[in-house]
Amino acid sequence: MGLRASPQAGDGRMKIAILSRNTKLYSTARLVEAARARGHRVRVLDPLRCYMRIAPGDFAVHYKGRALAGFDAVIPRVGASITFYGTAVLRQFEMMGVYTPNSSDAILRARDKLRCLQLLARENIGLPTTVFGDYPDDTADLLAMLGEPPHVIKLNEGAQGQGVLLAEKRSASQGVIEAFRGLYANFLVQEFIREARGADIRCFVVGGKVIAAMRRQARAGEFRSNLHRGGSATAVKLSQAENDTALRAARTMGLNVAGVDLLRSRRGPLVLEVNSSPGLEGIEAATGVDVAGEVVEYLVRRVRKRRVRK
């Protein structure tokens, strides 16, 4: 696909599983392509078609009537809608000794936006001020804790910009909060970083390094910069502070492959989100970096180290 590939990690061959519901998705197809180009065997497994046997000291996974065995590594591409079952399948592979760059526990940490922000704040990593509450009578004081609008209101488990709203007035914030509570939804309310001007930075982290970064700009009249929302992307050079913040955020979540979204603010880089299954299409197109190849080569290095230790 015309991407800049880094040197191959070596001649060691692996058997790799990719947990993905759709073989035609760009990210899944690129990982398959990158692995096969390096001589590895790859199988895409729909996590919902995997089923498990759990017994003392005995773990097994079957797929469409047959046992799965002999895998060296598994790459999780678990969608938000199947987080519970997908991470259970991944955990089963972990119990069977299969290497994964992102553990099931790390994915669960990152998927819960509130938990993610709490862990980042504990490490003094910059992030937009955030409030969270449940009882309706406390809404006025909750918003007072945050400060003056605009406010950004987010569903706790939304993805790709879904369930993210901008409230320009305090009354609008209260109305949205009441609506979300009426749906029994968990949500966060955050300060709006006006100086970011509708742009954020996606940092793609692999193995403790930022291998690619892009600036995403929201389309006119939109504050969400997600490419799925019509945003545009260009390659960007990170400052040292941005690079360090992205690495610290990924490390705090325990993720070896992560997309860390940052805002540029007057007080430095602020982490918006840490994504455990970042898409490859936008960042490969914007930067020309063979991100899929970098992921595969990282797997090779880690599996080799495991074999040496054994």
VODOGU-982800 format. One record per residue (C-alpha): x, y, z; residue in three letters. Coordinates in nm, 3 decimals, always signed. Example, Ala and Ser with C-alpha at 12.3 -4.5 7.8 and 13.67 -1.06 7.14 Angstrom:
! residues 2
atom px: +1.230	py: -0.450	pz: +0.780	residu: ALA
atom px: +1.367	py: -0.106	pz: +0.714	residu: SER
END
This chain:
! residues 310
atom px: +0.000	py: +0.000	pz: +0.000	residu: MET
atom px: +0.297	py: +0.229	pz: -0.048	residu: GLY
atom px: +0.376	py: +0.264	pz: +0.322	residu: LEU
atom px: +0.723	py: +0.308	pz: +0.469	residu: ARG
atom px: +0.810	py: -0.028	pz: +0.627	residu: ALA
atom px: +1.075	py: -0.051	pz: +0.897	residu: SER
atom px: +1.338	py: -0.329	pz: +0.885	residu: PRO
atom px: +1.204	py: -0.677	pz: +0.949	residu: GLN
atom px: +1.239	py: -0.807	pz: +1.301	residu: ALA
atom px: +1.396	py: -1.134	pz: +1.183	residu: GLY
atom px: +1.316	py: -1.472	pz: +1.033	residu: ASP
atom px: +1.126	py: -1.621	pz: +1.330	residu: GLY
atom px: +0.785	py: -1.739	pz: +1.215	residu: ARG
atom px: +0.478	py: -1.704	pz: +1.434	residu: MET
atom px: +0.118	py: -1.817	pz: +1.436	residu: LYS
atom px: -0.094	py: -1.508	pz: +1.509	residu: ILE
atom px: -0.462	py: -1.476	pz: +1.592	residu: ALA
atom px: -0.647	py: -1.150	pz: +1.534	residu: ILE
atom px: -0.967	py: -1.108	pz: +1.731	residu: LEU
atom px: -1.193	py: -0.914	pz: +1.497	residu: SER
atom px: -1.554	py: -0.941	pz: +1.387	residu: ARG
atom px: -1.484	py: -0.834	pz: +1.029	residu: ASN
atom px: -1.194	py: -0.945	pz: +0.807	residu: THR
atom px: -1.271	py: -0.663	pz: +0.564	residu: LYS
atom px: -1.209	py: -0.379	pz: +0.809	residu: LEU
atom px: -0.905	py: -0.178	pz: +0.706	residu: TYR
atom px: -0.719	py: -0.226	pz: +1.034	residu: SER
atom px: -0.778	py: -0.602	pz: +1.039	residu: THR
atom px: -0.685	py: -0.644	pz: +0.672	residu: ALA
atom px: -0.366	py: -0.441	pz: +0.715	residu: ARG
atom px: -0.253	py: -0.646	pz: +1.015	residu: LEU
atom px: -0.313	py: -0.966	pz: +0.819	residu: VAL
atom px: -0.123	py: -0.823	pz: +0.521	residu: GLU
atom px: +0.170	py: -0.704	pz: +0.734	residu: ALA
atom px: +0.200	py: -1.036	pz: +0.918	residu: ALA
atom px: +0.184	py: -1.250	pz: +0.603	residu: ARG
atom px: +0.434	py: -1.024	pz: +0.426	residu: ALA
atom px: +0.678	py: -1.114	pz: +0.705	residu: ARG
atom px: +0.614	py: -1.486	pz: +0.669	residu: GLY
atom px: +0.382	py: -1.539	pz: +0.964	residu: HIS
atom px: +0.064	py: -1.744	pz: +0.969	residu: ARG
atom px: -0.245	py: -1.543	pz: +1.058	residu: VAL
atom px: -0.603	py: -1.632	pz: +1.140	residu: ARG
atom px: -0.883	py: -1.383	pz: +1.201	residu: VAL
atom px: -1.124	py: -1.504	pz: +1.469	residu: LEU
atom px: -1.463	py: -1.355	pz: +1.543	residu: ASP
atom px: -1.457	py: -1.332	pz: +1.925	residu: PRO
atom px: -1.830	py: -1.400	pz: +1.943	residu: LEU
atom px: -1.775	py: -1.735	pz: +1.771	residu: ARG
atom px: -1.511	py: -1.839	pz: +2.026	residu: CYS
atom px: -1.630	py: -2.042	pz: +2.323	residu: TYR
atom px: -1.438	py: -2.161	pz: +2.622	residu: MET
atom px: -1.384	py: -2.445	pz: +2.867	residu: ARG
atom px: -1.254	py: -2.347	pz: +3.210	residu: ILE
atom px: -1.135	py: -2.609	pz: +3.456	residu: ALA
atom px: -0.863	py: -2.621	pz: +3.726	residu: PRO
atom px: -0.535	py: -2.570	pz: +3.541	residu: GLY
atom px: -0.705	py: -2.646	pz: +3.210	residu: ASP
atom px: -0.813	py: -2.378	pz: +2.963	residu: PHE
atom px: -0.943	py: -2.436	pz: +2.611	residu: ALA
atom px: -1.095	py: -2.230	pz: +2.331	residu: VAL
atom px: -1.301	py: -2.376	pz: +2.047	residu: HIS
atom px: -1.401	py: -2.204	pz: +1.725	residu: TYR
atom px: -1.670	py: -2.335	pz: +1.495	residu: LYS
atom px: -1.638	py: -2.686	pz: +1.638	residu: GLY
atom px: -1.259	py: -2.712	pz: +1.654	residu: ARG
atom px: -1.001	py: -2.648	pz: +1.925	residu: ALA
atom px: -0.769	py: -2.350	pz: +1.883	residu: LEU
atom px: -0.408	py: -2.423	pz: +1.969	residu: ALA
atom px: -0.050	py: -2.338	pz: +1.882	residu: GLY
atom px: -0.086	py: -1.960	pz: +1.866	residu: PHE
atom px: +0.217	py: -1.752	pz: +1.962	residu: ASP
atom px: +0.036	py: -1.418	pz: +1.983	residu: ALA
atom px: -0.311	py: -1.269	pz: +1.967	residu: VAL
atom px: -0.392	py: -0.915	pz: +1.855	residu: ILE
atom px: -0.719	py: -0.790	pz: +2.007	residu: PRO
atom px: -0.937	py: -0.572	pz: +1.786	residu: ARG
atom px: -1.234	py: -0.587	pz: +2.021	residu: VAL
atom px: -1.512	py: -0.339	pz: +1.946	residu: GLY
atom px: -1.671	py: -0.139	pz: +2.227	residu: ALA
atom px: -2.007	py: -0.314	pz: +2.182	residu: SER
atom px: -1.857	py: -0.655	pz: +2.267	residu: ILE
atom px: -1.609	py: -0.549	pz: +2.534	residu: THR
atom px: -1.732	py: -0.795	pz: +2.798	residu: PHE
atom px: -1.728	py: -1.107	pz: +2.582	residu: TYR
atom px: -1.427	py: -1.002	pz: +2.375	residu: GLY
atom px: -1.208	py: -0.945	pz: +2.679	residu: THR
atom px: -1.324	py: -1.276	pz: +2.827	residu: ALA
atom px: -1.202	py: -1.455	pz: +2.514	residu: VAL
atom px: -0.875	py: -1.263	pz: +2.521	residu: LEU
atom px: -0.829	py: -1.352	pz: +2.890	residu: ARG
atom px: -0.874	py: -1.718	pz: +2.801	residu: GLN
atom px: -0.590	py: -1.694	pz: +2.548	residu: PHE
atom px: -0.378	py: -1.524	pz: +2.814	residu: GLU
atom px: -0.450	py: -1.812	pz: +3.053	residu: MET
atom px: -0.329	py: -2.050	pz: +2.780	residu: MET
atom px: +0.004	py: -1.867	pz: +2.764	residu: GLY
atom px: -0.054	py: -1.678	pz: +2.440	residu: VAL
atom px: +0.114	py: -1.336	pz: +2.423	residu: TYR
atom px: -0.099	py: -1.027	pz: +2.366	residu: THR
atom px: +0.031	py: -0.668	pz: +2.347	residu: PRO
atom px: -0.279	py: -0.541	pz: +2.530	residu: ASN
atom px: -0.406	py: -0.751	pz: +2.818	residu: SER
atom px: -0.775	py: -0.796	pz: +2.886	residu: SER
atom px: -0.742	py: -0.595	pz: +3.208	residu: ASP
atom px: -0.566	py: -0.307	pz: +3.027	residu: ALA
atom px: -0.843	py: -0.293	pz: +2.766	residu: ILE
atom px: -1.107	py: -0.280	pz: +3.037	residu: LEU
atom px: -0.921	py: +0.003	pz: +3.212	residu: ARG
atom px: -0.905	py: +0.209	pz: +2.894	residu: ALA
atom px: -1.264	py: +0.142	pz: +2.788	residu: ARG
atom px: -1.402	py: +0.290	pz: +3.110	residu: ASP
atom px: -1.345	py: +0.663	pz: +3.052	residu: LYS
atom px: -1.398	py: +0.753	pz: +3.416	residu: LEU
atom px: -1.155	py: +0.492	pz: +3.542	residu: ARG
atom px: -0.903	py: +0.595	pz: +3.277	residu: CYS
atom px: -0.918	py: +0.960	pz: +3.381	residu: LEU
atom px: -0.890	py: +0.872	pz: +3.750	residu: GLN
atom px: -0.576	py: +0.667	pz: +3.685	residu: LEU
atom px: -0.422	py: +0.939	pz: +3.466	residu: LEU
atom px: -0.497	py: +1.206	pz: +3.728	residu: ALA
atom px: -0.331	py: +0.995	pz: +3.997	residu: ARG
atom px: -0.012	py: +1.007	pz: +3.787	residu: GLU
atom px: -0.043	py: +1.388	pz: +3.745	residu: ASN
atom px: -0.092	py: +1.353	pz: +3.370	residu: ILE
atom px: -0.262	py: +1.656	pz: +3.216	residu: GLY
atom px: -0.631	py: +1.620	pz: +3.128	residu: LEU
atom px: -0.942	py: +1.840	pz: +3.100	residu: PRO
atom px: -1.106	py: +1.900	pz: +3.438	residu: THR
atom px: -1.385	py: +1.645	pz: +3.471	residu: THR
atom px: -1.683	py: +1.599	pz: +3.704	residu: VAL
atom px: -1.901	py: +1.295	pz: +3.761	residu: PHE
atom px: -2.212	py: +1.250	pz: +3.970	residu: GLY
atom px: -2.537	py: +1.062	pz: +3.992	residu: ASP
atom px: -2.794	py: +1.231	pz: +4.216	residu: TYR
atom px: -3.016	py: +1.485	pz: +4.034	residu: PRO
atom px: -3.030	py: +1.731	pz: +4.325	residu: ASP
atom px: -2.651	py: +1.768	pz: +4.305	residu: ASP
atom px: -2.638	py: +1.880	pz: +3.940	residu: THR
atom px: -2.607	py: +2.252	pz: +4.011	residu: ALA
atom px: -2.315	py: +2.204	pz: +4.249	residu: ASP
atom px: -2.160	py: +1.947	pz: +4.016	residu: LEU
atom px: -2.148	py: +2.205	pz: +3.736	residu: LEU
atom px: -2.023	py: +2.469	pz: +3.980	residu: ALA
atom px: -1.730	py: +2.238	pz: +4.059	residu: MET
atom px: -1.646	py: +2.237	pz: +3.688	residu: LEU
atom px: -1.686	py: +2.607	pz: +3.614	residu: GLY
atom px: -1.855	py: +2.815	pz: +3.349	residu: GLU
atom px: -1.976	py: +2.666	pz: +3.018	residu: PRO
atom px: -1.925	py: +2.555	pz: +2.748	residu: PRO
atom px: -1.923	py: +2.202	pz: +2.887	residu: HIS
atom px: -1.848	py: +1.878	pz: +2.703	residu: VAL
atom px: -2.077	py: +1.592	pz: +2.808	residu: ILE
atom px: -1.968	py: +1.238	pz: +2.722	residu: LYS
atom px: -2.116	py: +0.895	pz: +2.762	residu: LEU
atom px: -1.871	py: +0.691	pz: +2.967	residu: ASN
atom px: -1.847	py: +0.412	pz: +2.710	residu: GLU
atom px: -1.899	py: +0.601	pz: +2.383	residu: GLY
atom px: -1.666	py: +0.560	pz: +2.085	residu: ALA
atom px: -1.573	py: +0.747	pz: +1.765	residu: GLN
atom px: -1.737	py: +1.065	pz: +1.891	residu: GLY
atom px: -2.072	py: +0.902	pz: +1.963	residu: GLN
atom px: -2.244	py: +1.025	pz: +2.275	residu: GLY
atom px: -2.034	py: +1.343	pz: +2.297	residu: VAL
atom px: -2.220	py: +1.674	pz: +2.317	residu: LEU
atom px: -2.122	py: +2.038	pz: +2.360	residu: LEU
atom px: -2.345	py: +2.250	pz: +2.584	residu: ALA
atom px: -2.291	py: +2.624	pz: +2.536	residu: GLU
atom px: -2.504	py: +2.732	pz: +2.836	residu: LYS
atom px: -2.549	py: +2.602	pz: +3.189	residu: ARG
atom px: -2.919	py: +2.537	pz: +3.123	residu: SER
atom px: -2.823	py: +2.325	pz: +2.822	residu: ALA
atom px: -2.579	py: +2.128	pz: +3.035	residu: SER
atom px: -2.851	py: +2.060	pz: +3.291	residu: GLN
atom px: -3.093	py: +1.954	pz: +3.018	residu: GLY
atom px: -2.850	py: +1.708	pz: +2.861	residu: VAL
atom px: -2.757	py: +1.568	pz: +3.201	residu: ILE
atom px: -3.123	py: +1.515	pz: +3.286	residu: GLU
atom px: -3.177	py: +1.338	pz: +2.953	residu: ALA
atom px: -2.879	py: +1.107	pz: +3.005	residu: PHE
atom px: -2.995	py: +1.028	pz: +3.358	residu: ARG
atom px: -3.339	py: +0.948	pz: +3.222	residu: GLY
atom px: -3.172	py: +0.686	pz: +3.001	residu: LEU
atom px: -2.979	py: +0.547	pz: +3.301	residu: TYR
atom px: -2.655	py: +0.627	pz: +3.118	residu: ALA
atom px: -2.319	py: +0.689	pz: +3.284	residu: ASN
atom px: -2.161	py: +1.011	pz: +3.164	residu: PHE
atom px: -1.885	py: +1.261	pz: +3.235	residu: LEU
atom px: -1.886	py: +1.639	pz: +3.211	residu: VAL
atom px: -1.562	py: +1.815	pz: +3.111	residu: GLN
atom px: -1.433	py: +2.164	pz: +3.057	residu: GLU
atom px: -1.422	py: +2.279	pz: +2.695	residu: PHE
atom px: -1.068	py: +2.361	pz: +2.578	residu: ILE
atom px: -1.145	py: +2.652	pz: +2.349	residu: ARG
atom px: -0.785	py: +2.717	pz: +2.241	residu: GLU
atom px: -0.766	py: +2.371	pz: +2.083	residu: ALA
atom px: -0.990	py: +2.514	pz: +1.808	residu: ARG
atom px: -1.158	py: +2.184	pz: +1.726	residu: GLY
atom px: -0.832	py: +1.995	pz: +1.678	residu: ALA
atom px: -0.666	py: +1.711	pz: +1.863	residu: ASP
atom px: -0.358	py: +1.496	pz: +1.815	residu: ILE
atom px: -0.366	py: +1.117	pz: +1.781	residu: ARG
atom px: -0.040	py: +0.960	pz: +1.898	residu: CYS
atom px: +0.007	py: +0.596	pz: +1.800	residu: PHE
atom px: +0.215	py: +0.419	pz: +2.063	residu: VAL
atom px: +0.377	py: +0.079	pz: +2.004	residu: VAL
atom px: +0.608	py: -0.076	pz: +2.260	residu: GLY
atom px: +0.684	py: +0.241	pz: +2.452	residu: GLY
atom px: +0.747	py: +0.458	pz: +2.143	residu: LYS
atom px: +0.529	py: +0.701	pz: +1.949	residu: VAL
atom px: +0.570	py: +0.562	pz: +1.598	residu: ILE
atom px: +0.328	py: +0.803	pz: +1.424	residu: ALA
atom px: +0.121	py: +1.110	pz: +1.507	residu: ALA
atom px: -0.146	py: +1.306	pz: +1.325	residu: MET
atom px: -0.341	py: +1.624	pz: +1.387	residu: ARG
atom px: -0.716	py: +1.584	pz: +1.338	residu: ARG
atom px: -0.919	py: +1.893	pz: +1.263	residu: GLN
atom px: -1.297	py: +1.904	pz: +1.302	residu: ALA
atom px: -1.500	py: +2.014	pz: +1.001	residu: ARG
atom px: -1.665	py: +2.354	pz: +1.004	residu: ALA
atom px: -1.944	py: +2.379	pz: +1.261	residu: GLY
atom px: -1.830	py: +2.065	pz: +1.447	residu: GLU
atom px: -1.618	py: +2.042	pz: +1.762	residu: PHE
atom px: -1.548	py: +1.667	pz: +1.742	residu: ARG
atom px: -1.237	py: +1.596	pz: +1.536	residu: SER
atom px: -1.299	py: +1.223	pz: +1.482	residu: ASN
atom px: -1.239	py: +1.118	pz: +1.121	residu: LEU
atom px: -1.568	py: +0.925	pz: +1.137	residu: HIS
atom px: -1.732	py: +1.265	pz: +1.194	residu: ARG
atom px: -1.582	py: +1.422	pz: +0.884	residu: GLY
atom px: -1.260	py: +1.552	pz: +1.039	residu: GLY
atom px: -0.941	py: +1.583	pz: +0.837	residu: SER
atom px: -0.595	py: +1.455	pz: +0.931	residu: ALA
atom px: -0.237	py: +1.560	pz: +0.863	residu: THR
atom px: +0.096	py: +1.434	pz: +0.997	residu: ALA
atom px: +0.228	py: +1.634	pz: +1.290	residu: VAL
atom px: +0.555	py: +1.664	pz: +1.478	residu: LYS
atom px: +0.516	py: +1.629	pz: +1.853	residu: LEU
atom px: +0.680	py: +1.841	pz: +2.115	residu: SER
atom px: +0.882	py: +1.658	pz: +2.379	residu: GLN
atom px: +0.605	py: +1.723	pz: +2.631	residu: ALA
atom px: +0.343	py: +1.575	pz: +2.397	residu: GLU
atom px: +0.557	py: +1.269	pz: +2.327	residu: ASN
atom px: +0.623	py: +1.213	pz: +2.696	residu: ASP
atom px: +0.255	py: +1.260	pz: +2.787	residu: THR
atom px: +0.143	py: +1.005	pz: +2.528	residu: ALA
atom px: +0.393	py: +0.747	pz: +2.653	residu: LEU
atom px: +0.302	py: +0.804	pz: +3.018	residu: ARG
atom px: -0.069	py: +0.770	pz: +2.939	residu: ALA
atom px: -0.022	py: +0.441	pz: +2.752	residu: ALA
atom px: +0.203	py: +0.309	pz: +3.028	residu: ARG
atom px: -0.047	py: +0.407	pz: +3.298	residu: THR
atom px: -0.316	py: +0.206	pz: +3.120	residu: MET
atom px: -0.079	py: -0.088	pz: +3.072	residu: GLY
atom px: -0.117	py: -0.075	pz: +2.693	residu: LEU
atom px: +0.167	py: -0.164	pz: +2.456	residu: ASN
atom px: -0.039	py: -0.067	pz: +2.151	residu: VAL
atom px: -0.249	py: +0.245	pz: +2.201	residu: ALA
atom px: -0.391	py: +0.554	pz: +2.041	residu: GLY
atom px: -0.351	py: +0.846	pz: +2.279	residu: VAL
atom px: -0.558	py: +1.154	pz: +2.196	residu: ASP
atom px: -0.421	py: +1.488	pz: +2.315	residu: LEU
atom px: -0.539	py: +1.848	pz: +2.314	residu: LEU
atom px: -0.296	py: +2.139	pz: +2.289	residu: ARG
atom px: -0.382	py: +2.382	pz: +2.566	residu: SER
atom px: -0.231	py: +2.684	pz: +2.740	residu: ARG
atom px: -0.128	py: +2.459	pz: +3.028	residu: ARG
atom px: +0.033	py: +2.196	pz: +2.807	residu: GLY
atom px: -0.087	py: +1.869	pz: +2.648	residu: PRO
atom px: -0.409	py: +1.727	pz: +2.790	residu: LEU
atom px: -0.514	py: +1.365	pz: +2.744	residu: VAL
atom px: -0.864	py: +1.322	pz: +2.606	residu: LEU
atom px: -0.869	py: +0.946	pz: +2.571	residu: GLU
atom px: -0.650	py: +0.637	pz: +2.555	residu: VAL
atom px: -0.775	py: +0.395	pz: +2.289	residu: ASN
atom px: -0.687	py: +0.026	pz: +2.321	residu: SER
atom px: -0.792	py: -0.061	pz: +1.962	residu: SER
atom px: -0.687	py: +0.244	pz: +1.759	residu: PRO
atom px: -0.775	py: +0.244	pz: +1.391	residu: GLY
atom px: -0.493	py: +0.225	pz: +1.137	residu: LEU
atom px: -0.649	py: +0.375	pz: +0.825	residu: GLU
atom px: -0.641	py: +0.743	pz: +0.915	residu: GLY
atom px: -0.294	py: +0.747	pz: +1.065	residu: ILE
atom px: -0.134	py: +0.537	pz: +0.792	residu: GLU
atom px: -0.287	py: +0.760	pz: +0.526	residu: ALA
atom px: -0.185	py: +1.082	pz: +0.702	residu: ALA
atom px: +0.171	py: +0.981	pz: +0.792	residu: THR
atom px: +0.275	py: +0.712	pz: +0.544	residu: GLY
atom px: +0.405	py: +0.500	pz: +0.832	residu: VAL
atom px: +0.358	py: +0.122	pz: +0.814	residu: ASP
atom px: +0.182	py: +0.111	pz: +1.150	residu: VAL
atom px: +0.054	py: -0.245	pz: +1.098	residu: ALA
atom px: +0.409	py: -0.361	pz: +1.028	residu: GLY
atom px: +0.536	py: -0.191	pz: +1.342	residu: GLU
atom px: +0.275	py: -0.374	pz: +1.549	residu: VAL
atom px: +0.367	py: -0.712	pz: +1.398	residu: VAL
atom px: +0.740	py: -0.655	pz: +1.445	residu: GLU
atom px: +0.682	py: -0.559	pz: +1.808	residu: TYR
atom px: +0.496	py: -0.889	pz: +1.856	residu: LEU
atom px: +0.790	py: -1.078	pz: +1.707	residu: VAL
atom px: +1.037	py: -0.916	pz: +1.945	residu: ARG
atom px: +0.825	py: -0.985	pz: +2.252	residu: ARG
atom px: +0.750	py: -1.347	pz: +2.158	residu: VAL
atom px: +1.121	py: -1.407	pz: +2.096	residu: ARG
atom px: +1.206	py: -1.276	pz: +2.442	residu: LYS
atom px: +0.945	py: -1.505	pz: +2.596	residu: ARG
atom px: +1.094	py: -1.803	pz: +2.415	residu: ARG
atom px: +1.446	py: -1.717	pz: +2.535	residu: VAL
atom px: +1.327	py: -1.691	pz: +2.896	residu: ARG
atom px: +1.169	py: -2.036	pz: +2.868	residu: LYS
END
